[in-house]
Structures are given as C-alpha cells and as structure tokens.
C-alpha cells in the first residue's frame, strides 16, 4: 500500500515537473529576443567631410568634372570612411587648386570638402517600412522604397503574433485575382504573402497599419557597398 502511494506521488511530481519545464521553455522563447538599447533620433544625418579625389588624366584640365564623377560614384553606396550610405552631396569645395602626382602614377590626387546627406541606421533605432514579403520564416520590408529590411521569425514575439496560413478559398481567390488583374507590375497580396500572413495572436487581424510596419533595428548588415537591416517586433 505504501509503495503504491509513493508511486502515485512520484507520478504527480513528474507531471508537475513537465508542466513547469514546458512553461519555462515558453517563457524563454518569448524573452529570448535580443532587443538592443533604445536609440532616439533619425537614421538620416548630414555631415561635412574632407575627401581625397583621384583625378584621371582626362580630367587634368577640368578638375570639377573629375570631382563630380567621383562623388556621383559614391551615391547610394556605403562608404566605410564616413560610416553611412551617401544619398546626396552639396557645397563642394576644392581645398587646393593643384592636384598632386605621386611616383610614376598619371592619376592626380586632390583634396575637397563636401556636405553629405547620409543614411546611417544603428541598432536600437525604431524604423517603419512597407511590407513586401511575408513567410513563416520572416517578414520582408522596403524602407523609403530603397533599402531592404528583414524581421526573422525568431525576432517576432510568439506571445503577440502568429503565422496564419491561408485556407483553400483564400488561395483560390488570390489566384483568380492574379489572373484577372490588369496591372501586372504591382504585386498582389497573394503574391507578396504567398501561403499566409502574420496576424495578432488569437485574431485574423494582420500586422502593421495600411501595409506599413514599425520595428526595432537589431542589427545592420554590410554586404560589399550595400546596407541592409535586421529588425525585431515589439
């Protein structure tokens, strides 16, 4: 009799342990998103910087043509020296009237200064983008119709949001709409969202407002001269 009682107590203890373990696992998933320290301010900034421009022999009689050619080549590219993507430039000044030649190189070097408009996102900033892709793995966004951002599923709090697959009727309706659509250039919702969409948990309400979504920048990734952003939802 005593052994049966001990056995029942052991089984009950094991069940409680499993429940506790399951609950702890859920909490860990919800709190495992590495939110960075919040950063206020805009991801755009202006700075006046000094640059060394390399002039080809063809520009030896027209320094300004060579200067503008160099500055134009920097547009929409990440420049490590100034830690940002160059969007525009203005107020360009030559700091010397003579280009310097070194050794046997036919290329001259000229110092200039310019005011640059930069895109310089940092971890912790809050940005808003237009949703252009949804899948169980991530949400893709376009920032200012220019820059890409991605929110991995692991950075989407599962206590607030969930993936809702489209049912057969929704998929069929989306396919029919694609076939009858006259504007082939614009992506339809079914094309963008594929087999489903992210919604508020326990409802069918899609995330974001009017196709836009606010998120926290968790990382800024540089690939060659291009910047992309990894984000996390609140």
C-alpha positions, 0 to 999 in steps of 0.5 A: 500500500505504501509503495503504491502511494509513493508511486502515485506521488512520484507520478504527480511530481513528474507531471508537475515537473513537465508542466513547469519545464514546458512553461519555462521553455515558453517563457524563454522563447518569448524573452529570448529576443535580443532587443538592443538599447533604445536609440532616439533620433533619425537614421538620416544625418548630414555631415561635412567631410574632407575627401581625397579625389583621384583625378584621371588624366582626362580630367587634368584640365577640368578638375570639377568634372573629375570631382563630380564623377567621383562623388556621383560614384559614391551615391547610394553606396556605403562608404566605410570612411564616413560610416553611412550610405551617401544619398546626396552631396552639396557645397563642394569645395576644392581645398587646393587648386593643384592636384598632386602626382605621386611616383610614376602614377598619371592619376592626380590626387586632390583634396575637397570638402563636401556636405553629405546627406547620409543614411546611417541606421544603428541598432536600437533605432525604431524604423517603419517600412512597407511590407513586401514579403511575408513567410513563416520564416520572416517578414520582408520590408522596403524602407523609403522604397530603397533599402531592404529590411528583414524581421526573422521569425525568431525576432517576432514575439510568439506571445503577440503574433502568429503565422496564419496560413491561408485556407483553400478559398483564400488561395483560390481567390488570390489566384483568380485575382492574379489572373484577372488583374490588369496591372501586372507590375504591382504585386498582389497580396497573394503574391507578396504573402504567398501561403499566409500572413502574420496576424495578432495572436488569437485574431485574423487581424494582420500586422502593421497599419495600411501595409506599413510596419514599425520595428526595432533595428537589431542589427545592420548588415554590410554586404560589399557597398550595400546596407541592409537591416535586421529588425525585431517586433515589439 
